[in-house]
Amino acid sequence: MLAETVKTLVVKPTKCVGCRTCEVACTFAHSSAGWLGHSRIKVHAVAPERFVQITCMQCIKAACIKVCPTEALVRNPGTRAVELIEERCIGCGLCEVACPFGHMFFSAETRRPIKCDLCGGQPACAMFCPHGALEWR
Amino acid sequence: MEVTIRINDAEVKAQEGESLLDAARRAGFSIPSLCHHQALEPIGACRLCLVEVKASGKEELTTSCNFRVTAGIEVVTDSAQIRKQRAANLELLLARAPGSTRLRQLAAEYGVAAPRFQPRVDSQLPNCILCELCVRVCAELGHNALNTIGRGEHKRIGLPFNQPSDSCVGCGSCVSVCPTDCIFIKDTPTTRSIWGQSFPFVLCKNCGAPVITGVHRDFAIKEKGLPEDYYDTCESCKQAATSKRFAAVAW
């Protein structure tokens, strides 16, 4: 059983206005390059003026963990996030293909996955969301 | 079992039997290496991770990647002797891989501008330094498609007998781990070319974008136990489906 006190990233699509501040925050939280393609969270337009933000669900029975041949994806017991240990990753790309939500990305330059790690317990996307559509609580 | 070792006069905790290079790097010491990967068996091929180890009274210059930690060893990661040896090894590697940016940067750090030796570049795999990371990663994955061919100065990396191999699934892990970026891989919208072979992609059932090579998918289904429909849709179509499902709940 998971501890009740652990915080969760709460996503409220009805409050999202599609400003993509979360994507910018995510990109800069993980690199200084500032290329939005590296953002772990994505805002999808589903209808006129309706947006859904999706990031890694940190699945309990995670397909990415299951397919990883080198145990490079591990659960952080503190944040419950599935984290990538880059030194153990061999860049086979199976995790990207296996993710049922399409939210494991694969960088063509580094040939390594790009994965939400909940910023180690302080998700930048939630901190910077100006509309309360993403909350860390 | 946790043991205490000394690295550059600092006490460091490490697991008995683990790679000395891993233990030293974890403790924050910088040691160069090209052929080491934490997920793979170390073989000490590039010989850049040389360190001085004092164990049971004996002192030796040895590769740290395949040196197993034991209690009480004393390690020096940087000295004039170590730098001299690393520089010499870099010269040799540079003669094989003059086109590798990573190697050239490392060589510059050690004051090696151009090697004294005649460049001897592999005609089929330019810039290959024979570190065998690709061979080891392929074996670790269970494909065992790659191997070293020939001996001595004729040694090189390739598929057995230079023939197309049934074992290769076109996953590209060898490309991902290669320290000198010397393995050729090319993706078109329908096929992947690697090691002189061509692998048709599984195409997304909605949009036709490439997802994974067919043989790699078959291997993954057999070995990883996930249902077949996990591999039939591309990333963007999966994202679109997820966002639609979310939208249906939200509004």
Interface residues (C-beta under 8 A of the other chain):
Chain A: V11 K12 P13 T14 K42 H44 V46 A47 R50 V52 I54 A63 K66 V67 P69 T70 E71 A72 I85 E87 R88 C89 I90 G91 C92 G93 L94 E96 V97 A98 C99 P100 F101 G102 H103 F105 R111 R112
Chain B: H37 Q38 A39 L40 V137 E140 L141 G142 C171 G172 S173 V175 S176 V177 V211 I212 H216 R217 A220 K224 G225 L226 Y230 Y231 T233 C234 E235 S236 C237 K238 Q239 A240 A241 T242 S243 K244 F246 A247 A250 W251
